[in-house]
Amino acid sequence: MVDLSISSGNLVLHVRGADQLWAFKSSLEIPLAHVAEVRADPAIAHAWWHGIRMPGTSIPGVLTAGTFYQDGKRVFWDVHNPDRTVVIELKDERYNELIVEVADPKAAVEVVKAALPR
């Protein structure tokens, strides 16, 4: 799971607890201008194929965390509970998408959308 916040014009994702080990990353900081879209999307995490992990951890039905390559895209994952999944599409960034679990997907989407440049 990640803690999502907005700070100084950036979207900040802090990877929590042992997920830092599984995801090979402790945090991500993305300029809000590089966020193309954000949405709650549990269906994407319920799918069985998340791509080729490079590096990352995949235990089907338990955990997907780290960097994955799927359909020509580089995607960061950190999901245990697919029902709390948020997808953040990016432009001009190292990752094409961030697929993460948050405590309250609806609130997270609202926070990010409210902070996006108009």
BELURPE-V876380 format. One record per residue. N is the residue number from 1. RES is the residue in one small letter. BURIAL is b if it has 16 or more other ideal C-beta (glycine too) atoms within 10 Angstrom, else e. Layout:
n = (N	N)
res = (RES	RES)
burial = (BURIAL	BURIAL)
//
This chain:
n = (1	2	3	4	5	6	7	8	9	10	11	12	13	14	15	16	17	18	19	20	21	22	23	24	25	26	27	28	29	30	31	32	33	34	35	36	37	38	39	40	41	42	43	44	45	46	47	48	49	50	51	52	53	54	55	56	57	58	59	60	61	62	63	64	65	66	67	68	69	70	71	72	73	74	75	76	77	78	79	80	81	82	83	84	85	86	87	88	89	90	91	92	93	94	95	96	97	98	99	100	101	102	103	104	105	106	107	108	109	110	111	112	113	114	115	116	117	118)
res = (m	v	d	l	s	i	s	s	g	n	l	v	l	h	v	r	g	a	d	q	l	w	a	f	k	s	s	l	e	i	p	l	a	h	v	a	e	v	r	a	d	p	a	i	a	h	a	w	w	h	g	i	r	m	p	g	t	s	i	p	g	v	l	t	a	g	t	f	y	q	d	g	k	r	v	f	w	d	v	h	n	p	d	r	t	v	v	i	e	l	k	d	e	r	y	n	e	l	i	v	e	v	a	d	p	k	a	a	v	e	v	v	k	a	a	l	p	r)
burial = (b	b	e	b	e	e	e	e	e	b	b	e	b	e	b	e	e	e	b	e	e	b	b	b	b	e	e	b	e	b	e	e	e	e	b	e	e	b	e	b	e	b	e	b	b	e	e	e	e	b	b	e	b	e	e	b	b	b	e	e	e	e	b	b	b	b	b	b	e	b	e	e	e	b	b	b	b	b	b	b	e	b	e	b	b	b	b	b	b	b	e	e	b	e	b	b	b	b	b	b	b	b	e	e	b	e	e	b	b	e	b	b	e	e	b	e	e	e)
//
